[in-house]
């Protein structure tokens, strides 16, 4: 009787649908009224920073697709080969799948599935044959396992079969404890997975290479998966057998109750994600009562059927009203969800001790994923981490810094091979793997762009120990590469030789993006060297090189030139905005310090957005940004650019464009194909709209659009200099703010046109 009461309580807690879901926290819940069918568009992600799963929420069959971020094919290559099969450069791979088939095949009612992105719990609930079934799943970082729990409000209601399948050919073995597989890739990387099956009531029996369960009251799967990967060039990237650590982790987890494991998980993740609150308005209650996919359609002005609102606590007249207004539907809570979702995905795919988030975070169901699901360093991996510091997830950037450290030696080898044995330092090709692989075209400023992230980690945290031991040596060595590599023209000007404006234009000297990134590198070096009070002579050398870099130019139609030659086409709508790096994520061009260059950047950005040249007098709208410019990652970059340029309305249009054209029903961003840089990048861009700190001051509400102006607030955002900032506004004006720092002192704050020094307390 006690067990039955416990099940009833669990069922009631998980039952919340429609309005109850919306009212709990409308911006941190994704929910749907039917199971997922399509992996990339509808399944929902969980992850513990290393291991993850995509969940379909099926009824008669529950599919759990698994990943572990170090399962890669390929070898320790650095020669530019981009063969993505078993050898050569390789690719990120699919780990496998768990399938739970249930005996009952009858129809269900009251179905919902949801993902709470504030605490990383996935829930499914439905009624079948008069019995309410509830399921819960999460991926625990502190306990390094994933858990999947099945329950019902009737004892003995769970019967079916469980199977485990490797996507790399290993054969699963069943035992009384659960399921395992282990194998070795053609590149000699070992991998293994364990599913420990725990049940209350009923029986679990071996049936070939599957498990059969009958008349169970509840069923819990403990899952762990690992490889023998070690992020160490000297060890040939190989470490201990994965089964050793899996055995330890599973045994520890099994000694804890489900509730204890769940508590550990929620405490860990909410400690990260709960640092920041972001409120830009509230949608109508009718809108909030609708499932996420329906709200996305309405936001985008797409057709919605009446049946999609059925059972959502919204009457037909209210729904008809929403439909009639769909072309102008505002849903600030959905925009907030994209902010929170990007942070959730980063915390779920990038935690200290693991690898950085790749093109797909860590979620991948293919052995031939697009672009190998690799680390693209000409915008993508950088965008993945733009929000890490400003949205108060600093430790989630640590895997990127660790990756840079691990890649240094193979990159040095590749760099010397390509640019000469005497050159110091290193850079990289556009595509990188976890085995030191450098594939495809050289992205010559790659290392300097990486150095920006190394610098930013210090700029936001002010961690001097990190800077002294880790950050400064990396940045200085990259400066040495550029000291050796820059080309001196007869007039003394320094240019980056044989560059390319990704992915656009000819290979030639002095491409503006290259010049801007190197300028940024040198400025970052000067800042950190000054902070450490070290290498005075080299500071002078770097300052001299920076002063002689070929500068930004304004072209014949007022644009910021992309190349040294004034050849820009005012009707060019290429997806890349490479020559605007100096605006964002760089800091060379700003409205306050370089207003003429900022105006030229505005013209260039209008051109790329189809709002210049032959379209000069065309209204700037989400619809006017067309074709090649509609990519998952272009919208966030342009959103951040417009924000840095003080253009809040145009920044807001970029958010609408991302959600309208390149966001899937599960809110994954779609290049196409699916990739997550858009999800990771949009929170950073939204921060730039309400707070900036790159120009030596903290600016509040620098690009607030009218849609957000009525009332809003944020708490816990980070600013450079080691500050945490809260702010509230009404009718577009700041009503209150609070700034704390890592040390007491004063900071310059700009609000509207007023600049003042503000005393700050300690965090």
C-alpha positions in Angstrom: 0.0 0.0 0.0 2.8 2.4 0.8 4.5 1.7 -2.5 1.2 2.3 -4.3 0.8 5.7 -2.6 4.3 6.6 -3.5 3.6 5.8 -7.2 0.4 7.9 -7.0 2.4 10.9 -5.7 5.0 10.5 -8.4 2.3 10.4 -11.1 0.6 13.5 -9.8 3.9 15.4 -9.8 4.6 14.4 -13.3 1.1 15.0 -14.6 1.3 18.7 -15.1 0.3 19.6 -18.6 -0.9 22.7 -20.5 -1.4 25.6 -18.1 0.2 23.9 -15.2 3.4 23.4 -17.2 3.3 27.0 -18.5 2.6 28.5 -15.0 5.5 26.7 -13.3 8.1 28.4 -15.4 7.1 29.0 -19.0 10.6 29.9 -20.2 12.4 26.8 -18.9 10.0 24.1 -20.2 9.8 22.5 -23.6 6.7 20.3 -23.9 4.8 18.4 -26.5 1.6 16.5 -27.0 3.0 13.6 -29.0 6.1 11.4 -29.1 9.0 12.4 -31.3 9.5 10.8 -34.7 12.5 12.7 -36.2 15.8 12.6 -34.3 17.2 16.0 -35.0 13.8 17.9 -35.2 11.7 16.4 -32.4 13.7 14.3 -29.9 14.9 16.0 -26.8 18.5 16.1 -25.4 19.9 15.3 -22.0 23.6 15.3 -21.2 26.1 15.4 -18.3 28.9 17.2 -20.2 30.5 14.0 -21.4 27.7 11.6 -22.2 24.2 12.3 -23.5 21.0 10.9 -25.0 18.2 12.0 -27.3 14.8 11.0 -26.1 11.7 10.3 -28.2 9.1 9.7 -25.4 7.6 6.8 -27.2 4.7 4.9 -25.7 4.8 1.2 -26.8 8.5 1.6 -27.6 10.9 4.0 -25.8 14.1 4.7 -27.8 17.1 6.2 -26.1 19.9 7.2 -28.6 23.3 7.4 -26.8 26.5 9.4 -27.3 29.8 9.8 -25.5 31.8 12.7 -26.7 35.1 10.9 -27.2 33.9 8.2 -29.6 35.8 9.2 -32.7 37.1 7.4 -35.7 40.3 8.6 -37.4 44.0 8.9 -36.4 46.6 11.2 -35.0 47.0 13.0 -38.3 48.0 16.6 -39.0 48.6 16.7 -42.7 45.4 18.3 -43.9 43.7 15.1 -45.0 39.9 15.3 -44.5 39.0 11.7 -45.0 36.2 11.2 -42.5 36.0 7.4 -42.5 37.6 4.9 -40.1 41.1 6.4 -40.6 42.5 9.7 -41.7 40.8 12.7 -40.1 37.8 10.6 -39.0 34.6 11.8 -37.5 32.5 11.9 -34.3 30.4 8.7 -34.1 27.1 7.4 -32.9 27.5 5.3 -29.7 24.3 3.2 -29.8 20.8 2.9 -28.7 18.7 1.4 -25.9 15.2 0.3 -26.8 12.5 -0.6 -24.3 9.6 -2.4 -25.9 6.4 -2.5 -23.7 3.9 -5.4 -23.9 0.8 -3.2 -24.0 0.0 -1.8 -27.4 -3.3 -0.1 -26.7 -4.2 3.5 -27.4 -3.3 6.2 -24.9 -4.7 9.5 -23.8 -3.5 12.6 -21.8 0.0 12.3 -23.4 2.7 14.8 -22.7 6.5 14.8 -22.8 8.6 17.6 -21.5 12.2 18.7 -20.9 12.8 21.0 -17.9 15.9 23.0 -19.0 16.3 24.5 -15.5 17.2 21.1 -14.0 17.8 18.7 -16.9 14.9 16.3 -16.3 12.9 14.7 -19.1 9.4 13.5 -18.3 6.8 11.5 -20.2 3.2 10.9 -18.9 0.2 9.2 -20.4 -2.9 7.1 -19.6 -3.2 3.6 -21.0 -5.9 1.1 -20.1 -6.9 3.3 -17.2 -3.4 3.3 -15.8 -1.2 6.4 -15.6 2.4 5.7 -16.7 5.2 8.1 -15.8 8.8 8.1 -17.0 11.7 10.3 -16.0 15.2 10.6 -17.4 18.3 12.7 -16.6 22.1 12.6 -17.1 24.0 13.2 -13.9 27.3 15.0 -13.9 28.2 14.4 -10.2 27.5 10.6 -10.5 28.6 10.3 -14.2 25.6 8.1 -15.1 22.3 8.5 -17.0 19.1 7.3 -15.4 15.8 6.2 -16.9 12.9 5.4 -14.6 9.6 3.9 -15.5 6.6 3.8 -13.2 2.8 3.4 -13.1 0.0 4.1 -10.6 -0.9 0.4 -10.7 1.3 -2.3 -9.3 2.7 -4.9 -11.8 1.8 -2.8 -14.8 5.2 -2.8 -16.5 6.1 -5.7 -18.8 8.3 -5.8 -21.9 11.8 -6.2 -23.3 15.1 -4.2 -23.2 17.8 -4.2 -25.8 21.1 -2.5 -26.2 22.7 -1.9 -29.6 26.1 -0.6 -30.5 26.4 1.6 -33.5 30.0 0.5 -34.0 29.3 -3.3 -34.4 29.9 -4.6 -30.8 27.5 -7.3 -29.7 25.5 -6.8 -26.6 25.6 -9.4 -23.8 22.7 -9.8 -21.4 23.0 -11.0 -17.8 20.9 -11.0 -14.6 22.3 -7.5 -13.8 21.8 -5.9 -17.2 23.3 -5.4 -20.6 26.8 -4.5 -21.8 28.8 -4.2 -25.0 32.5 -3.5 -25.5 34.5 -3.2 -28.7 37.4 -1.5 -30.5 37.3 0.9 -33.3 39.5 0.4 -36.4 41.7 3.1 -35.0 42.2 1.0 -31.8 40.0 3.2 -29.6 38.2 1.0 -27.1 34.6 1.7 -26.1 32.1 0.1 -23.8 28.6 0.7 -22.4 26.7 -0.8 -19.5 23.0 -0.7 -18.7 22.3 -1.8 -15.1 18.6 -2.8 -14.7 17.0 -2.4 -11.3 13.3 -3.3 -10.7 10.7 -3.2 -7.9 8.4 -6.2 -8.0 8.0 -8.6 -10.9 10.8 -10.4 -12.6 13.7 -9.6 -15.0 15.1 -12.5 -17.1 17.7 -13.0 -19.8 16.3 -13.7 -23.2 19.2 -14.1 -25.7 21.0 -10.8 -25.9 18.0 -8.9 -24.5 16.3 -8.7 -21.1 12.6 -9.5 -20.5 10.8 -7.9 -17.6 7.3 -8.9 -16.4 4.8 -7.4 -14.0 7.2 -4.9 -12.5 6.0 -2.0 -10.3 8.9 0.2 -11.4 12.0 -0.1 -13.6 15.2 1.9 -13.4 18.1 1.8 -15.9 21.5 3.0 -14.9 23.6 3.8 -18.0 27.3 4.5 -18.4 29.4 4.7 -21.6 33.1 5.5 -22.1 36.1 5.1 -24.4 39.8 4.7 -23.9 40.4 8.2 -25.1 43.0 10.4 -23.2 43.5 14.0 -24.2 47.3 13.6 -24.4 49.4 13.7 -27.5 52.4 12.0 -25.8 50.1 9.0 -24.9 48.9 8.7 -28.5 45.5 9.9 -27.2 44.9 6.5 -25.5 44.3 5.8 -21.8 42.8 3.1 -19.5 40.3 0.5 -20.6 36.8 2.1 -20.4 35.3 -0.8 -18.5 37.4 -0.1 -15.4 36.0 3.3 -14.8 32.5 2.3 -15.9 32.5 -0.5 -13.3 33.5 1.9 -10.5 30.9 4.5 -11.5 28.0 2.1 -11.9 28.8 0.4 -8.6 28.8 3.8 -6.8 25.6 4.9 -8.4 23.9 1.6 -7.6 24.6 2.1 -3.9 22.5 5.3 -4.0 18.7 5.6 -4.2 17.1 7.0 -7.3 15.9 10.0 -5.2 19.5 10.6 -4.0 20.9 10.5 -7.5 18.1 12.8 -8.8 18.8 15.2 -6.0 22.6 15.2 -6.7 21.9 15.9 -10.4 19.4 18.7 -9.8 21.6 20.4 -7.2 24.6 20.3 -9.6 22.8 21.6 -12.7 20.6 24.2 -11.0 23.7 25.6 -9.2 25.1 26.4 -12.7 21.9 27.4 -14.6 20.3 29.2 -11.7 23.0 31.9 -11.6 21.2 33.9 -14.2 17.6 35.1 -14.6 16.6 36.8 -17.9 13.1 38.5 -18.2 12.2 40.4 -21.3 8.4 40.2 -21.0 5.5 37.8 -20.6 3.4 36.2 -23.3 -0.3 35.9 -23.1 -1.7 33.0 -21.0 -3.4 31.6 -24.1 -0.1 31.4 -25.8 1.7 29.9 -22.8 -0.9 27.1 -22.6 0.2 25.8 -26.0 2.9 23.2 -26.7 6.3 24.4 -27.7 6.1 23.3 -31.3 2.7 25.1 -31.7 4.1 28.3 -30.2 7.1 28.2 -32.5 4.7 27.9 -35.5 2.7 30.8 -34.3 5.8 32.9 -33.7 7.0 32.2 -37.2 3.6 32.9 -38.8 3.2 29.3 -40.0 0.0 27.4 -40.3 -1.4 25.8 -37.1 -4.3 23.4 -37.1 -7.0 23.6 -34.5 -6.4 20.0 -33.4 -2.9 21.1 -32.2 -4.6 23.2 -29.5 -7.0 20.4 -28.4 -6.6 19.6 -24.7 -4.4 22.6 -24.0 -6.8 24.6 -21.8 -7.4 27.1 -24.6 -10.9 27.6 -26.0 -11.5 27.8 -29.8 -12.2 31.5 -29.8 -8.9 32.3 -28.1 -7.1 29.9 -30.5 -8.8 31.6 -33.5 -7.6 34.9 -32.3 -4.0 33.7 -32.0 -4.3 32.2 -35.5 -5.6 35.5 -36.9 -2.6 37.4 -35.3 0.0 34.8 -36.2 2.0 37.1 -38.5 2.7 39.5 -35.7 2.7 37.1 -32.7 5.1 38.2 -30.0 6.3 35.6 -27.6 9.0 37.0 -25.3 8.8 33.8 -23.2 9.8 31.8 -26.3 12.8 34.1 -26.9 13.7 33.7 -23.2 13.5 29.9 -23.7 16.1 30.2 -26.5 18.3 32.1 -24.0 18.0 29.4 -21.3 18.1 26.5 -23.8 21.5 27.6 -25.1 22.9 27.7 -21.6 21.3 24.3 -20.8 22.9 22.8 -23.9 26.3 24.2 -23.1 26.2 22.9 -19.5 25.0 19.5 -20.8 27.8 19.1 -23.4 30.8 21.0 -22.0 31.9 20.4 -18.4 35.4 20.5 -16.8 37.4 17.3 -17.5 35.7 16.6 -20.8 35.9 17.7 -24.4 34.5 20.9 -25.8 31.1 21.0 -27.5 31.4 20.1 -31.2 29.3 21.1 -34.1 26.4 19.2 -32.6 27.2 19.7 -29.0 27.6 16.0 -28.2 24.3 14.6 -29.7 24.8 12.6 -32.9 22.9 9.7 -34.4 25.1 9.2 -37.5 28.5 7.6 -38.3 28.8 10.1 -41.2 27.6 13.3 -39.6 27.8 16.6 -41.5 31.3 18.1 -41.5 32.3 15.1 -39.3 30.6 16.9 -36.4 34.1 18.3 -35.8 35.6 21.4 -34.4 35.3 24.1 -37.1 37.5 27.1 -36.0 36.5 29.7 -38.5 33.4 30.6 -36.5 31.6 27.5 -35.2 33.5 26.3 -32.1 34.1 30.0 -31.1 30.4 30.7 -31.3 29.7 27.7 -29.1 31.5 29.5 -26.3 30.5 33.1 -26.8 27.9 32.8 -24.0 30.1 30.9 -21.5 31.5 33.9 -19.7 28.8 36.6 -20.1 26.0 34.2 -19.0 27.9 33.1 -15.9 29.0 29.6 -17.1 32.7 30.2 -16.9 33.7 26.7 -16.0 31.9 25.4 -19.0 34.6 27.1 -21.2 37.3 25.1 -19.5 37.0 22.2 -21.9 37.7 24.5 -24.8 40.9 25.8 -23.1 41.9 22.2 -22.3 41.4 21.3 -25.9 43.6 24.2 -27.1 46.3 23.0 -24.7 46.1 19.3 -25.9 46.1 20.4 -29.6 49.2 22.6 -29.3 51.9 20.0 -30.0 50.2 18.4 -33.1 49.4 21.9 -34.3 53.1 22.9 -33.8 54.1 20.0 -36.0 51.5 20.8 -38.7 52.5 24.5 -38.6 56.2 23.8 -39.0 55.5 21.4 -41.8 53.4 24.0 -43.7 55.3 27.3 -42.8 58.8 26.2 -42.2 60.9 24.5 -39.5 62.1 27.8 -37.9 58.7 29.3 -37.2 57.6 29.5 -33.6 54.2 28.9 -32.2 51.3 27.3 -34.0 48.0 27.7 -35.8 45.5 25.3 -37.3 43.5 24.2 -40.3 39.8 24.9 -40.3 38.7 21.4 -39.1 40.1 19.8 -36.0 39.6 16.4 -34.4 40.2 15.1 -30.9 43.4 13.3 -32.1 45.3 16.4 -33.1 43.8 16.2 -36.6 44.1 19.2 -38.8 41.9 18.9 -41.9 40.7 21.0 -44.9 41.9 24.5 -45.6 44.4 26.4 -43.3 42.5 28.9 -41.2 45.7 30.9 -40.5 44.3 33.2 -37.8 42.7 30.2 -36.0 45.1 30.2 -33.1 44.8 34.0 -32.6 41.0 33.5 -32.4 41.4 30.7 -29.9 43.6 33.1 -27.9 40.6 35.4 -27.6 38.8 32.8 -25.6 41.9 32.1 -23.4 42.0 35.9 -22.8 38.2 36.3 -22.1 38.3 33.6 -19.5 40.7 35.8 -17.5 38.9 39.0 -18.5 35.6 37.9 -16.9 37.0 36.0 -13.9 40.2 37.9 -13.1 41.8 34.6 -12.1 45.4 35.6 -11.9 46.6 32.1 -11.1 45.0 30.8 -14.3 46.4 33.7 -16.2 50.0 33.2 -14.9 50.1 29.4 -15.4 47.8 28.8 -18.4 46.5 31.9 -20.2 49.6 34.0 -20.6 51.9 31.2 -22.0 49.4 30.3 -24.6 48.8 33.9 -25.7 52.5 34.7 -25.8 53.4 31.7 -27.9 50.7 32.6 -30.4 52.0 36.1 -30.6 55.4 34.6 -31.4 53.9 32.8 -34.4 52.6 36.0 -35.7 55.9 37.8 -35.1 57.4 35.2 -37.4 54.6 35.0 -39.9 53.5 38.6 -40.6 54.6 40.1 -43.9 56.3 43.5 -43.9 55.4 45.8 -46.9 57.9 48.3 -48.3 56.2 51.1 -46.3 56.6 49.2 -43.0 52.9 48.1 -42.9 52.4 44.5 -41.6 49.9 42.2 -43.3 48.8 38.6 -42.8 50.1 36.8 -45.9 48.0 34.6 -48.1 44.8 34.9 -46.1 41.2 34.1 -46.9 38.0 35.7 -45.7 36.0 32.6 -44.7 34.4 31.4 -46.8 34.5 34.0 -49.4 36.9 35.7 -51.9 40.4 35.1 -53.1 43.5 34.1 -51.1 45.6 37.2 -50.7 47.6 39.4 -48.3 45.9 41.6 -45.7 42.4 40.2 -45.6 40.6 42.4 -43.1 39.3 39.6 -40.9 42.9 38.3 -40.5 44.2 41.8 -39.7 41.4 42.3 -37.1 42.0 39.0 -35.3 45.7 39.7 -35.1 45.1 43.2 -33.8 42.8 41.6 -31.2 45.4 39.1 -30.2 48.1 41.8 -29.7 45.7 43.9 -27.6 44.8 40.8 -25.5 48.5 40.1 -25.0 49.2 43.7 -23.9 46.4 43.6 -21.4 47.5 40.3 -19.8 51.2 41.2 -19.8 50.4 44.5 -18.1 48.2 42.7 -15.5 51.1 40.3 -14.7 53.7 43.1 -14.9 55.9 40.9 -17.1 58.0 40.9 -20.3 58.3 44.7 -20.7 60.5 44.4 -23.8 58.1 42.0 -25.5 55.2 44.3 -24.6 57.0 47.0 -26.6 57.6 44.6 -29.5 53.9 43.6 -29.6 52.7 47.2 -29.3 54.9 48.2 -32.2 53.6 45.3 -34.4 50.0 46.2 -33.5 50.7 49.9 -34.5 52.0 48.8 -37.9 49.2 46.4 -38.8 47.4 47.5 -42.0 44.3 49.3 -40.7 40.6 49.0 -41.4 39.5 50.9 -44.5 36.3 52.5 -45.6 35.4 51.8 -49.2 33.9 53.8 -52.1 30.3 53.2 -51.1 30.9 53.8 -47.4 31.4 50.2 -46.4 33.9 48.6 -44.2 36.2 46.9 -46.7 36.6 43.1 -46.6 39.9 43.2 -48.5 42.7 45.6 -49.0 41.4 46.2 -52.5 38.1 48.0 -52.6 36.1 45.3 -54.4 33.1 44.8 -52.1 29.8 44.3 -53.9 26.9 46.2 -52.3 24.5 43.4 -53.3 26.6 40.6 -51.8 24.5 38.6 -49.3 27.1 36.0 -48.4 26.4 34.2 -45.1 29.8 35.2 -43.6 30.4 38.6 -42.1 34.1 37.9 -41.5 35.3 41.5 -41.9 33.1 42.6 -39.0 35.0 40.6 -36.5 36.4 43.9 -35.2 32.9 44.8 -34.1 32.0 41.4 -32.5 33.5 39.3 -31.1 36.4 41.6 -31.3 36.7 45.1 -29.8 38.6 47.2 -32.3 35.5 49.0 -33.6 32.8 50.6 -31.4 30.2 53.4 -31.6 31.9 55.3 -28.8 35.6 55.0 -29.8 35.6 54.6 -33.6 32.2 56.1 -34.8 33.2 56.4 -38.5 34.3 52.8 -38.7 31.1 51.8 -36.8 29.0 53.5 -39.4 30.9 51.8 -42.2 30.3 48.5 -40.4 26.5 49.2 -40.3 26.6 49.8 -44.1 28.5 46.5 -44.6 26.0 44.6 -42.4 23.0 46.1 -44.2 24.6 44.9 -47.5 25.1 41.4 -46.2 21.4 41.4 -45.0 20.0 42.4 -48.4 19.3 46.0 -47.3 21.8 48.0 -49.5 22.7 48.4 -53.2 19.6 47.7 -55.2 17.7 47.2 -52.0 18.8 50.4 -50.2 15.2 51.7 -49.8 13.7 48.3 -49.0 12.4 48.0 -45.4 14.7 46.0 -43.2 12.6 43.0 -42.0 13.1 39.4 -41.1 11.8 38.4 -44.5 14.3 40.7 -46.3 17.2 38.6 -45.0 17.2 35.9 -47.6 18.9 32.9 -49.1 22.5 32.3 -48.0 22.1 34.6 -45.0 19.5 32.3 -43.4 21.9 29.9 -41.5 21.8 28.7 -37.9 24.9 30.7 -37.0 24.5 33.8 -39.1 21.5 35.1 -37.1 23.3 35.1 -33.7 26.4 36.7 -35.1 24.4 39.4 -36.8 22.3 39.9 -33.7 25.4 40.5 -31.7 26.8 42.8 -34.4 23.7 44.9 -34.5 23.7 45.0 -30.7 27.3 46.2 -30.6 26.3 48.9 -33.2 23.5 50.1 -31.0 20.7 48.8 -33.4 18.3 47.1 -31.0 15.4 46.8 -33.5 17.6 45.1 -36.1 19.1 42.8 -33.4 15.6 41.7 -32.5 14.9 41.0 -36.1 17.8 38.5 -36.1 16.3 36.7 -33.1 13.0 36.4 -35.0 14.8 35.2 -38.1 16.6 32.4 -36.2 13.3 31.2 -34.7 11.4 31.6 -37.9 13.7 30.0 -40.5 16.4 28.0 -38.7 14.8 26.5 -35.6 13.3 23.0 -35.4 10.3 22.0 -33.3 12.6 20.8 -30.5 14.3 24.2 -30.7 17.5 22.8 -32.1 19.0 25.2 -34.7 19.3 24.1 -38.3 22.0 25.2 -40.6 20.7 23.2 -42.5 21.6 20.5 -41.6 21.2 20.5 -37.8 24.0 22.0 -35.8 24.0 23.7 -32.4 26.2 26.8 -32.9 23.0 28.9 -33.3 21.7 27.7 -30.0 24.9 28.4 -28.2 25.4 31.8 -29.9 22.0 33.4 -29.4 22.2 33.8 -25.6 25.5 35.7 -26.0 23.9 38.0 -28.6 20.9 38.6 -26.3 23.3 39.6 -23.5 24.9 42.2 -25.9 21.5 43.8 -26.3 21.1 44.5 -22.6 24.7 44.8 -21.4 28.1 45.3 -22.9 31.5 45.5 -21.3 34.1 45.3 -24.1 34.9 49.1 -24.4 36.4 49.7 -20.9 33.0 50.3 -19.3 29.8 48.5 -18.4 26.9 49.8 -20.6 23.4 49.0 -19.6 20.6 48.6 -22.2 22.8 49.5 -25.2 20.5 48.0 -27.8 17.1 47.4 -26.2 14.4 46.8 -28.8 10.9 48.2 -28.4 9.5 44.6 -27.9 11.5 44.3 -24.7 11.2 47.9 -23.5 8.0 47.8 -21.4 9.4 46.0 -18.5 12.2 43.5 -17.9 15.2 42.6 -15.9 18.3 40.4 -15.6 20.3 39.1 -12.7 23.7 37.3 -12.6 25.2 38.3 -16.0 29.0 38.7 -16.0 31.0 41.7 -17.2 34.7 41.9 -18.0 36.7 42.9 -15.1 35.3 40.3 -12.8 31.8 41.8 -12.3 28.3 40.4 -11.7 25.5 42.7 -12.8 21.8 42.9 -12.1 19.5 45.4 -13.9 15.8 46.2 -14.1 14.0 48.5 -16.5 10.6 50.0 -17.4 9.5 51.9 -20.5 13.0 51.4 -21.9 14.8 53.1 -19.0 16.9 51.6 -16.2 15.1 51.7 -12.9 17.7 49.9 -10.8 21.0 48.1 -11.1 23.5 46.4 -8.9 27.2 45.6 -9.6 29.5 43.4 -7.6 33.1 42.6 -8.3 35.8 40.1 -7.3 37.4 43.0 -5.4 36.0 46.3 -4.1 36.6 49.4 -6.1 34.9 51.5 -8.9 33.7 50.8 -12.4 32.7 53.1 -15.2 29.0 52.6 -16.1 27.2 54.0 -19.1 23.4 54.4 -18.9 21.8 56.2 -21.9 24.1 59.1 -22.6 25.4 59.4 -19.0 28.7 58.0 -17.9 29.7 57.7 -14.2 32.0 55.9 -11.9 30.2 53.5 -9.5 31.5 51.9 -6.3 31.1 48.2 -6.3 30.9 45.7 -3.5 32.5 42.2 -3.4 30.7 39.2 -4.9 
